[in-house]
Amino acid sequence: MSVESLSADDSVNIRVEDSDSFEERSVIRTINEAAFGGPDEADLVDKLRADGHALISLVAELDARLVGHILFSRMWIRSQTGALVSAVALAPVAVLPEHQRRGTNRRAQKHRCRSRTL
């Protein structure tokens, strides 16, 4: 899936992760671990990818360094009638602690909303 890169502001760039890069995936794991203080969310990202539920993975770059990550994944909701309805989950949303509370998450989420539909 191709999504164009979008400058969030003068210094933050939001783009689709390079899924072929082991190094980038390792950095994404580190971002999730740092943002949440442990491996649970990073493990969730790995499991969603392994199970084929990851739809799109975006990274936030600042000065050519990854500082954030968000994952959109497939999920199902059981309706009141018992039917399963396909939906998209936004989780986890992770930003390195030293870059939190600066709008990086919000910009990454807006980027996906402006891009092609899932």
Phi and psi restraints in degrees (value plus and minus 20) as a CYANA .aco file:
   2 SER   PHI    -128.1   -88.1
   2 SER   PSI     108.5   148.5
   3 VAL   PHI    -150.9  -110.9
   3 VAL   PSI     110.9   150.9
   4 GLU   PHI     -87.9   -47.9
   4 GLU   PSI     130.7   170.7
   5 SER   PHI     -89.7   -49.7
   5 SER   PSI     126.0   166.0
   6 LEU   PHI    -155.8  -115.8
   6 LEU   PSI     107.2   147.2
   7 SER   PHI     -96.3   -56.3
   7 SER   PSI     103.4   143.4
   8 ALA   PHI     -97.7   -57.7
   8 ALA   PSI     -56.8   -16.8
   9 ASP   PHI    -175.8  -135.8
   9 ASP   PSI    -178.2  -138.2
  10 ASP   PHI     -86.3   -46.3
  10 ASP   PSI     -41.1    -1.1
  11 SER   PHI    -147.1  -107.1
  11 SER   PSI     -39.8     0.2
  12 VAL   PHI    -119.7   -79.7
  12 VAL   PSI     110.0   150.0
  13 ASN   PHI    -136.5   -96.5
  13 ASN   PSI     110.0   150.0
  14 ILE   PHI    -125.8   -85.8
  14 ILE   PSI     108.8   148.8
  15 ARG   PHI    -169.2  -129.2
  15 ARG   PSI     146.5   186.5
  16 VAL   PHI     -91.2   -51.2
  16 VAL   PSI     118.3   158.3
  17 GLU   PHI     -83.0   -43.0
  17 GLU   PSI     135.0   175.0
  18 ASP   PHI    -106.6   -66.6
  18 ASP   PSI      74.3   114.3
  19 SER   PHI     -86.7   -46.7
  19 SER   PSI     -34.4     5.6
  20 ASP   PHI    -107.9   -67.9
  20 ASP   PSI     -26.6    13.4
  21 SER   PHI    -116.7   -76.7
  21 SER   PSI      89.8   129.8
  22 PHE   PHI     -80.7   -40.7
  22 PHE   PSI     -59.3   -19.3
  23 GLU   PHI     -81.8   -41.8
  23 GLU   PSI     -63.6   -23.6
  24 GLU   PHI     -85.9   -45.9
  24 GLU   PSI     -60.9   -20.9
  25 ARG   PHI     -82.6   -42.6
  25 ARG   PSI     -56.3   -16.3
  26 SER   PHI     -85.3   -45.3
  26 SER   PSI     -61.5   -21.5
  27 VAL   PHI     -85.6   -45.6
  27 VAL   PSI     -61.0   -21.0
  28 ILE   PHI     -79.8   -39.8
  28 ILE   PSI     -62.6   -22.6
  29 ARG   PHI     -80.3   -40.3
  29 ARG   PSI     -64.9   -24.9
  30 THR   PHI     -81.9   -41.9
  30 THR   PSI     -60.5   -20.5
  31 ILE   PHI     -80.4   -40.4
  31 ILE   PSI     -67.1   -27.1
  32 ASN   PHI     -84.1   -44.1
  32 ASN   PSI     -61.8   -21.8
  33 GLU   PHI     -83.2   -43.2
  33 GLU   PSI     -62.9   -22.9
  34 ALA   PHI     -88.5   -48.5
  34 ALA   PSI     -62.3   -22.3
  35 ALA   PHI     -85.6   -45.6
  35 ALA   PSI     -53.7   -13.7
  36 PHE   PHI    -128.9   -88.9
  36 PHE   PSI     -18.8    21.2
  37 GLY   PHI      51.4    91.4
  37 GLY   PSI       6.1    46.1
  38 GLY   PHI     151.1   191.1
  38 GLY   PSI    -197.9  -157.9
  39 PRO   PHI    -108.7   -68.7
  39 PRO   PSI     -24.8    15.2
  40 ASP   PHI     -78.2   -38.2
  40 ASP   PSI     -69.9   -29.9
  41 GLU   PHI     -88.7   -48.7
  41 GLU   PSI     -57.2   -17.2
  42 ALA   PHI     -82.7   -42.7
  42 ALA   PSI     -60.7   -20.7
  43 ASP   PHI     -83.6   -43.6
  43 ASP   PSI     -58.6   -18.6
  44 LEU   PHI     -81.5   -41.5
  44 LEU   PSI     -64.8   -24.8
  45 VAL   PHI     -79.4   -39.4
  45 VAL   PSI     -66.3   -26.3
  46 ASP   PHI     -80.0   -40.0
  46 ASP   PSI     -62.9   -22.9
  47 LYS   PHI     -88.1   -48.1
  47 LYS   PSI     -63.2   -23.2
  48 LEU   PHI     -81.1   -41.1
  48 LEU   PSI     -59.6   -19.6
  49 ARG   PHI     -85.4   -45.4
  49 ARG   PSI     -68.6   -28.6
  50 ALA   PHI     -81.9   -41.9
  50 ALA   PSI     -55.1   -15.1
  51 ASP   PHI    -105.0   -65.0
  51 ASP   PSI     -20.8    19.2
  52 GLY   PHI      58.0    98.0
  52 GLY   PSI      -0.3    39.7
  53 HIS   PHI    -116.6   -76.6
  53 HIS   PSI     -33.0     7.0
  54 ALA   PHI     -90.5   -50.5
  54 ALA   PSI     108.1   148.1
  55 LEU   PHI    -120.2   -80.2
  55 LEU   PSI     -68.0   -28.0
  56 ILE   PHI    -171.7  -131.7
  56 ILE   PSI     120.1   160.1
  57 SER   PHI    -145.2  -105.2
  57 SER   PSI      99.3   139.3
  58 LEU   PHI    -130.1   -90.1
  58 LEU   PSI     126.7   166.7
  59 VAL   PHI    -142.3  -102.3
  59 VAL   PSI     132.4   172.4
  60 ALA   PHI    -128.4   -88.4
  60 ALA   PSI     108.0   148.0
  61 GLU   PHI    -132.0   -92.0
  61 GLU   PSI     118.9   158.9
  62 LEU   PHI    -151.0  -111.0
  62 LEU   PSI      98.1   138.1
  63 ASP   PHI      32.4    72.4
  63 ASP   PSI      27.5    67.5
  64 ALA   PHI      43.7    83.7
  64 ALA   PSI      -0.4    39.6
  65 ARG   PHI    -142.0  -102.0
  65 ARG   PSI     113.2   153.2
  66 LEU   PHI     -91.6   -51.6
  66 LEU   PSI     109.9   149.9
  67 VAL   PHI    -146.1  -106.1
  67 VAL   PSI     -29.5    10.5
  68 GLY   PHI    -173.1  -133.1
  68 GLY   PSI     143.2   183.2
  69 HIS   PHI    -173.8  -133.8
  69 HIS   PSI     117.8   157.8
  70 ILE   PHI    -155.0  -115.0
  70 ILE   PSI     127.5   167.5
  71 LEU   PHI    -146.8  -106.8
  71 LEU   PSI     111.4   151.4
  72 PHE   PHI    -124.8   -84.8
  72 PHE   PSI     110.4   150.4
  73 SER   PHI    -156.5  -116.5
  73 SER   PSI     142.2   182.2
  74 ARG   PHI     -97.8   -57.8
  74 ARG   PSI     120.7   160.7
  75 MET   PHI    -167.4  -127.4
  75 MET   PSI     148.9   188.9
  76 TRP   PHI    -149.6  -109.6
  76 TRP   PSI     122.4   162.4
  77 ILE   PHI    -138.5   -98.5
  77 ILE   PSI     111.7   151.7
  78 ARG   PHI    -107.8   -67.8
  78 ARG   PSI     102.1   142.1
  79 SER   PHI     -97.0   -57.0
  79 SER   PSI     153.8   193.8
  80 GLN   PHI     -82.6   -42.6
  80 GLN   PSI     -45.0    -5.0
  81 THR   PHI    -106.0   -66.0
  81 THR   PSI     -24.8    15.2
  82 GLY   PHI      75.4   115.4
  82 GLY   PSI     -25.1    14.9
  83 ALA   PHI     -94.0   -54.0
  83 ALA   PSI     125.7   165.7
  84 LEU   PHI    -111.0   -71.0
  84 LEU   PSI     109.8   149.8
  85 VAL   PHI    -134.6   -94.6
  85 VAL   PSI     108.3   148.3
  86 SER   PHI     -92.1   -52.1
  86 SER   PSI     118.8   158.8
  87 ALA   PHI    -165.8  -125.8
  87 ALA   PSI     155.8   195.8
  88 VAL   PHI    -141.7  -101.7
  88 VAL   PSI     110.4   150.4
  89 ALA   PHI    -121.8   -81.8
  89 ALA   PSI     124.4   164.4
  90 LEU   PHI    -131.6   -91.6
  90 LEU   PSI      77.3   117.3
  91 ALA   PHI    -198.5  -158.5
  91 ALA   PSI     123.1   163.1
  92 PRO   PHI    -101.6   -61.6
  92 PRO   PSI     144.3   184.3
  93 VAL   PHI    -138.5   -98.5
  93 VAL   PSI      95.0   135.0
  94 ALA   PHI    -150.2  -110.2
  94 ALA   PSI     117.2   157.2
  95 VAL   PHI    -156.0  -116.0
  95 VAL   PSI     117.8   157.8
  96 LEU   PHI     -72.1   -32.1
  96 LEU   PSI     118.3   158.3
  97 PRO   PHI     -70.1   -30.1
  97 PRO   PSI     -59.4   -19.4
  98 GLU   PHI     -91.6   -51.6
  98 GLU   PSI     -28.0    12.0
  99 HIS   PHI    -135.6   -95.6
  99 HIS   PSI     -13.7    26.3
 100 GLN   PHI     -93.1   -53.1
 100 GLN   PSI     137.6   177.6
 101 ARG   PHI      45.9    85.9
 101 ARG   PSI      11.7    51.7
 102 ARG   PHI    -143.1  -103.1
 102 ARG   PSI     -11.0    29.0
 103 GLY   PHI      68.9   108.9
 103 GLY   PSI     -13.4    26.6
 104 THR   PHI     -83.7   -43.7
 104 THR   PSI     -65.0   -25.0
 105 ASN   PHI     -79.1   -39.1
 105 ASN   PSI     -68.7   -28.7
 106 ARG   PHI     -80.0   -40.0
 106 ARG   PSI     -62.5   -22.5
 107 ARG   PHI     -86.0   -46.0
 107 ARG   PSI     -59.5   -19.5
 108 ALA   PHI     -85.3   -45.3
 108 ALA   PSI     -60.0   -20.0
 109 GLN   PHI     -86.4   -46.4
 109 GLN   PSI     -61.8   -21.8
 110 LYS   PHI     -83.6   -43.6
 110 LYS   PSI     -56.4   -16.4
 111 HIS   PHI     -77.4   -37.4
 111 HIS   PSI     -66.8   -26.8
 112 ARG   PHI     -84.7   -44.7
 112 ARG   PSI     -58.4   -18.4
 113 CYS   PHI     -85.9   -45.9
 113 CYS   PSI     -49.8    -9.8
 114 ARG   PHI    -103.5   -63.5
 114 ARG   PSI     -37.8     2.2
 115 SER   PHI    -106.3   -66.3
 115 SER   PSI    -193.9  -153.9
 116 ARG   PHI     -79.2   -39.2
 116 ARG   PSI     133.9   173.9
 117 THR   PHI     -91.3   -51.3
 117 THR   PSI     135.9   175.9
